[in-house]
Amino acid sequence: MSSGSLYLTETIKSFRGMKSNAEKALAQLSDQELHFSPDPESNSEVILMQHLAGNMLSRFTDFLTSDGEKPDRNRDGEFIDRFTSREKLFEYWEKGWNCLLTAVQSLQESDLEKTVLIRNEEHTVIRALNRQMVHYAYHCGQIVFLAKLIKGKNFHNLSIPKGRSNDFTSTPPPSA
């Protein structure tokens, strides 16, 4: 596999992994808990999900051919809690992720050095993907952290629980 193909494969895996972790955290929350905000300046899970989906739809609709900041995007509106239905919220979330994954899966190795625009600023496709990877990882981390904050000791850990690392590292490898 060429380095460009490997980059695209690993990028897709990384996006899917962060989506999966966020969804495992979100699944632990009630409808009411999705709207919880620790203070007026903090985002709820709903707002984080709206913002991520809105950003994905803007950045990855016509990814190679139009500016990633679409003129019809209402970024400020993404920070207003507007979903009252869990079903509609998750439909919008899926729409954003599907747009992102479809766009990235359609890329060819030869596309990686092409130039795309984000807010009229030129980026190579690699730089644009890395920019979004960092942005989405940041917000997916917030989603997981907020779910842990809300659930406290009732949060089901998504990785190795505190104090349990030896359970995962001290097991001898299987014999050949």
N, C-alpha and C positions, 0 to 999 in steps of 0.2 A: 504494500500500500504506500502510495506517495505521501510526502509530508503534508501536502495540501488536503488530500483526501482524509488523512488521519486527523488533521486539525478540524475539519468539518464534522467528522464522526464524533470526536471528543467534545466538540462544542454542543452538538445535539444531546449527547449523554449528560453533559453538565446542566443544560437547561432543563432536561427532563428530571434530573435528580433534584434540582432545587424546587421544581414544581411539586414533585412527590413529597418532599419534606414539608413544604408549606401545607399541602393538603392533608397530610397525616396530623399536623398540629391543628388545623382548622376543623377537622372531623371530630376533635375532642370537645368542641365548643357548642353551646346551645345557640339558638338564634339570637337571644338577648345578649349573650357574651360576645358575639361577633360585632356588636355595636359599642362595646365598652371602650372608653378612652380614659387613660390614667389621669389626664388633666386636659383643660381646654386647648392647649397647644400641641397635644399629642394626637396621633392618628389611631383610629380604631382599625380592626381587621377589615371591616367593610371598606374603609377609605383606602387602605393599603392595596386591597384587591382591585378596587376601581381604578386607582392610579396605575398600577401595573398593567392592567388590561388596556386602559386608554393609551398608555405609552406604547405598548406592543402594537396595537392597531395603527397608531400613527407611524411608528418607525418601520413596520414591516409590511404595510400595504404598499404595493408597487415599490418594493425595497430598492431595486436597482435603478428605477426610472423616475422617482419623484423624491422631493425633499422629505426627510423623515419627520419633520414637524409639519403635519398637514394643516392647511388653513382652517379646516372645520373642527379641529380638535379644541375642546374646551378644558384645558388643563386645570384651570382654577375650579371648574365644576367637579373634577375628580376628587377634590378635597372636601366635598359636601356629602354627608351621609344621605344618599338618596334611595337606597334599596331597602324595601320593607320585606321582600320575599327572599328567603334563602335560595330558592330555586332560580329566580331571575338573576341574583348576584352570581351564582355559580355558572349560569349560562354565559354571562358576560365575561367572567374569568376564563372560561373555556374558549370563548370566541377569541380573546386576546392571545392565549397560548397557542391555539390552532393556527392563527395568523402567523405568529412567530415561527412555529415549527414547520409549517408548510413552506414559508419563505426560505428558511435555512436549509431544509431538506432538498429544495429545488436548486440550490447553488451548486455550481461546478467548480472544480479547482481553478479553472481559468478566470472565475469571477473574483477571486480573492484579492487581486491587485487592482480591480476596478475602483473607481471613485464614486462614492455616494455623498449626498448632502444631508446634514442634520443642522437645522436652523441656519441654512445657507453656508455652513462651514464644511469644507471638503474633508472626507475621511476615506481611507482605503476600506474595503469591505472588512478586512481583518480588524482594523481599528474600530469600525462601527460595531462589529460583533463583540469585541472585547469591552467596549464602552457599555453596551447593553448587558453583557454578562455581569460586570461589576455592579451596575445599577440594580439589576434584578436580584443578585445575590444579597445585596444590602437590604432590600425590602423584604425578601423572603426570610432573611435572618430576623428582621423585625417582627414578621408574622409569627415565627416560631417563638421568639422571646416573649412577645405579648401573650401568646397562648399559655406559655409556662407561667407567666405572671398571674394570669387569670385563674388558672387551674391549681397553682401551688403544688402541694404534695400529691395531688390527684392527676398531675400531668404524666402521661405515659411517654417516657423518654424515647427519643428517635434514634439514639445512638447508645454508646456505652454509658451507663449511669455513673454518677460520682462514686468513687471508692470501689469500683468494680473492674478497673482496668486489668488487674491480674487475672480475672476470670477469662479474659480474652487474649492475654499475651503469654500466660504461663502454660498453656496447653501445648504439649509437645506435638510437633508435626507428625502426620500419619507416616507410618513406615512404608518404605517403597516395596 
